[in-house]
Structure formats: structure tokens, C-alpha cells
């Protein structure tokens, strides 16, 4: 039986506020957890891990729970998380770098993201788990002045 919950990564053109109150074009990754089944699921706990260039693994589960404190998803519903904001909330080292040097601290580094969720289908006695979804992300300047940031995503 296929899991009714599925993770997807959506790329969204956006802006990012930088030093001096300016906004620059910035591409965001939004992690979606969709209920593709015909019934509500409850007991939803999304788990994610982030690692930088095969470095230390950072558990983003608590940061995701704080950002989206929901534990059920109706049929056709979804939960979503801004990956950039989740990185800053879950990875103290990266948050510190961005605080000191601004958004350029995150440029050109490869970040691996893996996500899975625990859930209970309506009427089911046991908790189930989605398959693990994995991606590699890299924000990079789209021009020499680094005043525009694009995002490369690779599914793993």
C-alpha cells in the first residue's frame, strides 16, 4: 500500500531582505508534505535532517514543529516549510554565519535535506512512516554582483 503522505520540494521565486533594508531576488525552496489519500491522517510528525557538504547532521524536526504546529492533514491538504528559514532555525552554525556575513554566507554551499513523516491513517491502530525523501540544494549568485540568488536542486 502506498503511503498517503508525500514530500515534495517546490521552488518559489521570492525576495530576501538584506543589509540596508533592500530586497534582492531570492529563490526559495518550500518543503511540502501532501496528503494524497482519500482520508485524513493524524499524529503527523514531520522529521528532517540537514547536512552541509557531508558535514555534521542537524535535526530540523523541532524547528519544523515550531514553524507549523499541526498534527493532522485532511485529504488533499498539505503542510509546508520554507527550507531557508528552517536551516537558520535548526543549524546554529549557519544561522551565526548568516547573522555575521549576511545571506552571502549560504551561497555556493551544498546542503543535503532528508525528510520523512510519522502518521496514523484514519481508523488505523498503529503509526506508519513515509519513505525518506532526499534532495541536495545550492543557492548561488545569478550574476557577478551576487545581488540575485538562484537555487539549484537535485533529487537524491
C-alpha positions in Angstrom: 0.0 0.0 0.0 1.3 3.4 -1.0 1.7 6.0 1.8 -1.0 8.7 1.6 1.6 11.4 2.6 4.2 12.5 0.1 7.1 15.0 0.4 7.8 17.4 -2.5 10.1 20.3 -2.9 8.6 23.4 -4.6 10.8 26.2 -6.0 9.4 29.7 -5.4 10.7 33.0 -6.7 10.8 35.4 -3.8 12.8 38.2 -2.3 15.2 38.4 0.7 15.7 41.5 2.9 19.4 42.3 3.1 21.5 44.9 4.8 20.3 48.4 4.4 16.7 47.2 4.2 17.0 46.4 0.5 15.3 43.4 -1.0 17.0 41.2 -3.6 15.6 38.5 -5.8 15.9 35.1 -4.0 14.7 31.7 -4.9 13.2 29.7 -2.0 12.7 26.0 -1.6 9.4 25.1 0.1 9.1 21.6 1.6 5.6 20.3 1.1 4.0 17.4 2.9 0.9 16.5 1.0 -2.0 14.1 1.9 -2.7 12.4 -1.5 -5.1 9.9 0.1 -8.8 10.0 0.4 -8.9 10.2 4.3 -7.5 12.4 7.0 -4.3 11.4 8.7 -3.5 12.3 12.3 -0.5 12.0 14.6 1.6 13.7 11.9 5.2 14.4 12.9 7.5 15.6 10.2 11.2 14.9 10.6 14.0 16.5 8.6 17.8 16.4 8.7 20.1 18.9 7.1 23.8 18.5 6.5 26.3 20.8 4.9 28.8 19.4 2.4 28.6 16.0 4.1 29.4 17.6 7.5 27.5 17.3 10.7 23.9 16.4 10.5 21.4 18.8 12.1 18.0 17.6 13.2 15.3 20.1 12.0 12.3 18.3 13.4 11.8 20.7 16.3 12.3 23.8 14.1 9.6 22.4 11.7 7.2 21.6 14.6 7.6 25.2 15.9 7.0 26.7 12.4 4.0 24.5 11.6 2.4 23.1 14.7 -0.2 20.8 13.0 -0.6 17.2 13.7 -3.3 16.2 11.1 -3.8 16.7 7.4 -7.2 16.4 5.7 -7.4 14.7 2.3 -5.9 16.9 -0.3 -4.3 19.1 2.4 -0.7 20.0 2.9 1.8 21.4 5.3 4.7 23.5 4.1 8.1 24.8 5.4 10.5 27.4 4.0 13.7 25.5 3.8 16.0 28.6 4.1 14.2 29.6 7.3 14.3 26.0 8.6 18.0 25.9 8.0 18.5 29.1 10.0 16.3 27.8 12.9 17.9 24.3 13.0 21.5 24.9 12.2 23.1 27.3 14.7 26.4 27.5 12.9 24.7 28.5 9.6 22.4 31.0 11.4 25.5 32.5 13.1 27.3 32.8 9.7 24.3 34.5 8.1 24.0 36.8 11.1 27.6 37.9 10.8 28.1 38.0 7.0 24.6 38.2 5.6 22.9 35.9 3.0 26.2 35.5 1.2 27.3 33.1 3.9 24.9 30.5 2.5 25.9 30.9 -1.2 27.6 28.0 -3.1 27.5 25.6 -0.2 25.7 22.3 -0.8 23.1 21.4 1.7 21.5 17.9 1.8 18.0 17.7 3.1 16.2 14.5 4.0 12.6 14.3 5.2 10.2 11.7 6.4 7.0 11.8 8.5 5.2 9.6 11.0 1.5 9.5 10.7 -1.6 7.4 11.6 -4.3 6.9 8.9 -7.9 7.4 10.0 -9.0 4.4 12.0 -5.6 2.7 12.0 -4.3 1.4 15.3 -0.6 1.9 14.5 1.7 4.7 13.4 3.2 4.4 10.0 6.1 6.2 8.3 6.6 7.7 4.9 9.5 6.8 2.7 12.5 9.2 3.2 12.8 11.9 0.5 16.2 13.5 -0.2 17.5 16.5 -2.0 20.7 18.4 -2.5 20.3 22.2 -2.6 22.7 25.0 -3.5 22.0 28.7 -3.5 24.2 30.6 -5.9 24.6 34.1 -7.2 23.0 34.5 -10.7 25.3 37.3 -11.6 28.8 38.7 -10.7 27.4 41.2 -8.1 25.6 38.4 -6.2 22.5 40.7 -5.9 20.3 38.0 -7.3 20.2 34.4 -5.9 19.1 31.3 -7.7 18.7 27.8 -6.4 19.9 24.5 -7.9 18.1 21.4 -6.6 19.0 17.8 -7.2 16.8 14.9 -6.1 18.8 12.1 -4.4 
